[in-house]
Amino acid sequence: MRNKEISTIPPEWSHWLNYMSDDIPTKGDMSGERPMYFVTREAFVTGERPYMLPKGSWLNSEKRNWKKVSYWEPPKGSTVPKTN
C-alpha cells in the first residue's frame, strides 16, 4: 500500500476492516446494488487544490465585495432631544 491515507481505502474493504461485513472483498466493486446515496469516493486532499476557499478570501476568484460594516443613520426629519 503506497498511500496510507485512510480515505483511500475502498468502501468494501472498510466494511470488512470495521467488522460491518464478514465477507472478504474479492472484487474492486461492492457486491449487490449500490444505495441511491452512493457517490464515488475521492481521496481527502488537505492543502491541495481543489480546496475550499471562504467567500471573502482573497484567493477566491469569485470574491464578493460587500460592506462589512453599515452605519446607522437616523431617519430624515427626526430631531435629537437635548439633554441638560
Backbone torsions as a table, in degrees:
resi	resn	phi	psi	omega
1	MET	NA	113.5	-178.1
2	ARG	-76.2	-51.9	-176.6
3	ASN	-95.8	119.7	-176.1
4	LYS	-98.6	24.0	176.7
5	GLU	-76.8	131.0	-174.9
6	ILE	-61.7	-30.6	-177.6
7	SER	-74.7	-5.8	178.6
8	THR	-90.0	-4.1	178.2
9	ILE	-75.6	125.8	179.2
10	PRO	-61.6	150.6	-175.8
11	PRO	-58.4	-37.9	-177.9
12	GLU	-66.0	-35.3	176.2
13	TRP	-74.2	-35.3	177.5
14	SER	-62.2	-39.8	177.3
15	HIS	-61.7	-42.6	-178.3
16	TRP	-70.0	-42.2	-179.3
17	LEU	-64.7	-31.8	-178.5
18	ASN	-97.4	19.2	176.5
19	TYR	58.4	32.4	176.4
20	MET	-92.0	-15.6	-179.8
21	SER	-144.2	143.4	177.9
22	ASP	-92.4	-11.6	-177.6
23	ASP	-86.9	124.7	177.0
24	ILE	-74.9	126.4	-178.9
25	PRO	-64.5	134.9	178.3
26	THR	-113.2	-24.6	179.0
27	LYS	-106.8	169.7	178.0
28	GLY	-81.3	-9.7	-179.0
29	ASP	-113.8	163.6	-179.8
30	MET	-74.8	142.8	178.6
31	SER	-80.2	146.7	180.0
32	GLY	83.0	-168.6	-178.8
33	GLU	-81.0	146.1	176.4
34	ARG	-85.4	141.9	179.1
35	PRO	-65.4	157.7	-176.5
36	MET	-65.7	-22.0	-179.5
37	TYR	-90.5	3.7	-177.9
38	PHE	-69.6	132.7	174.5
39	VAL	-127.0	155.6	178.2
40	THR	-68.0	138.4	-175.9
41	ARG	-80.9	151.6	177.1
42	GLU	-129.3	144.7	178.3
43	ALA	-65.9	146.3	179.5
44	PHE	-74.2	121.6	-179.0
45	VAL	-111.4	116.8	178.0
46	THR	-110.0	121.9	178.9
47	GLY	76.5	6.7	178.1
48	GLU	-114.4	160.0	176.6
49	ARG	-79.1	144.9	-1.0
50	PRO	-86.4	121.3	176.7
51	TYR	-113.6	159.3	-176.5
52	MET	-77.4	132.1	175.0
53	LEU	-116.0	129.4	177.6
54	PRO	-60.8	156.8	-175.5
55	LYS	-62.7	-21.4	-179.6
56	GLY	-98.9	4.7	-176.9
57	SER	-70.6	142.2	177.5
58	TRP	-68.2	-24.1	-179.9
59	LEU	-81.4	-13.3	-179.9
60	ASN	-77.1	123.3	-178.7
61	SER	-69.2	-21.7	178.9
62	GLU	-99.8	37.9	-176.7
63	LYS	-60.4	134.8	179.7
64	ARG	-97.6	133.2	177.0
65	ASN	-99.9	102.6	178.2
66	TRP	-131.2	156.7	177.5
67	LYS	-71.4	132.1	178.5
68	LYS	-84.5	-26.1	-178.1
69	VAL	-129.7	134.8	172.3
70	SER	-122.6	129.6	-175.9
71	TYR	-90.5	144.8	178.4
72	TRP	-77.6	133.7	175.0
73	GLU	-120.2	133.2	-179.9
74	PRO	-66.7	151.5	178.4
75	PRO	-61.6	147.8	-179.0
76	LYS	-66.6	141.1	178.9
77	GLY	87.8	-5.0	178.9
78	SER	-87.4	150.2	179.3
79	THR	-116.4	150.5	179.1
80	VAL	-94.2	125.4	179.4
81	PRO	-66.0	140.2	-179.9
82	LYS	-85.3	140.9	176.5
83	THR	-107.1	144.5	-179.9
84	ASN	-92.4	NA	NA
